[in-house]
Amino acid sequence: MESGLSLRGSRPGSQGIEEIEDACDLALTEWGLMRRRAPFLFAIREALNNADAANRRGGHPNAFLEVRLICSEEAVIAEIPDFGSGLPPQWRETLLNQDMGELLCKERGRGLLFMDKLCDELDSARDSSGLHVVILKVRRMTDA
């Protein structure tokens, strides 16, 4: 049995992030994602912040942010679309070579590493409308 919903802020840009995060928290609680909920919410927030920055860089500073949540018996997936050009080339290799100690002292550049460490899977794709989408996945079987 699979269920899903699309959560969109009522205010554009970063102003809607907290509202979307609260709605995600409610949905994840209803779906029974307990132990992994807080780390997954943190990863979603990071993806929303990155989406907002990508929208601004892409000429869409007032775009409304959105999270598409999909829940199945095996996993919960969050898809966060943006108007950006996508993740940089070799982003996976860059993640493997990053040092958390060095990144903690930097002002930017930690989001992907956090998302990667807090989720079971991190990916990037284009949706049917051509938007870049960051895809976060946590397996439910490890949530017991």
N, C-alpha and C positions, 0 to 999 in steps of 0.2 A: 504494500500500500504506500503510495507516494502522495505527498501533499506539498503545496508550494504557495508562496505569496510574494507580491512585490510591494516593498515599502519605500515610499518616497516622502522626502521632507516637505513640509508645507511652506518652507522658506528656501530661497535659492542659496547655493554655495554652502559655505561652512556653517551658516546659521542653522541649517537643518540637521547637522550631524547628531547632536545629542538626542533630538526627537527620533531619528531613525534608529539610533542605538537602543533607546528605551523600547521601541516597538520590536526590535530584534530580540531583546532580552525576554520580553513577554512571549514571543513565539517560541523561542528556544526552551523556555520553561514549560510551556504547554506541550511541547514535543518530548519532554523528558530528558533533555540534554542538561545534566546537572553538573557533574564534576568538571567537565570541559567547557562549560558555558562562559565563564569569566575570561579564560585565555582566548576563546574564539571571538568573543565580543571585542577584546583588545585588538585582535587581528583585523576584524571588520572595521573598527575605528581607524586603524592605520591605512587600510585600503580606501576608506572614504576620504581621509585627508589627502592621500595621493591622488585620488580622482578629482578632488577639488582643485588641487594644484595643476593637474593635467588639463582640466577644463579652462582654467585661467590662461595657461600657456597656449592653449589651442584656440583662444579667442571666444570662449564661452564662459565668461566670469559669473554670469547669473543663471547658469544651468542648475536645475534641481538635481540633487544627488539621489541615488536609488540603490537599494539592495534587493536582489531577487534571492529568496530563500527557498531551497528545495529540501524536503525531508523524506528519506526512505528508511526502511528498516536497517539498512547498512550504514548510512551516512547522512550528514547534513552538509549541504553545499550552499555557499554564499557567492553570488555573482555581483560584482560591482562595476557597472559600465562607466565609461568616461569618453570625452571627446579628444583625448590625447592620441599620440602616435604609437603608443604601446611601450612595453618594457624595452630597455636598451638591448642591443645585440649581446649575446653571451651573458645574459643576466644570471643564468643558472651557474655558470662557471665563476662568475664574480661572487655569488653567494658562498660558494664552497671555499673561496680564498679570503673571505672577510674574517677579521678578528674582532670578537665582541669587545674586548678590552679597548682597542683603538677606537671602535665606533662609539663607545659610550661617551667619549670626550668630544665628539663632533656634534655640530648643531643639526645636521641633516644626514640622510643616507642610511638610517637604521630600519626604516619601515619594512622593506622587503625581508630583511633578516629576521625581524620579529615575526612577520607573517609566516615565514618558512619554518621557524622553530615552534610556533604555537599551533600550527595546523599539520595534518597528515599529508596534505598535498597543497601545492601552490602552483597555479598555472596562469597563462595569459592567452587570450584568443580574441577573435573578432566575432561579434554576434551577427544575426541575420540582417540587421540594419547597418552594419559596418562599424559599429562602435567598438572600441577596445574594451575588453572585459577582464578584470582580475578575478580568478576563480580560487576560492578557499574551500577546503574540504576537511571535515573531521569525521572519523569513523565512529559510529555509535557503539559498536561492540566493545570498544575500549573505555566506555563511559561508566561501566558498572562499578 
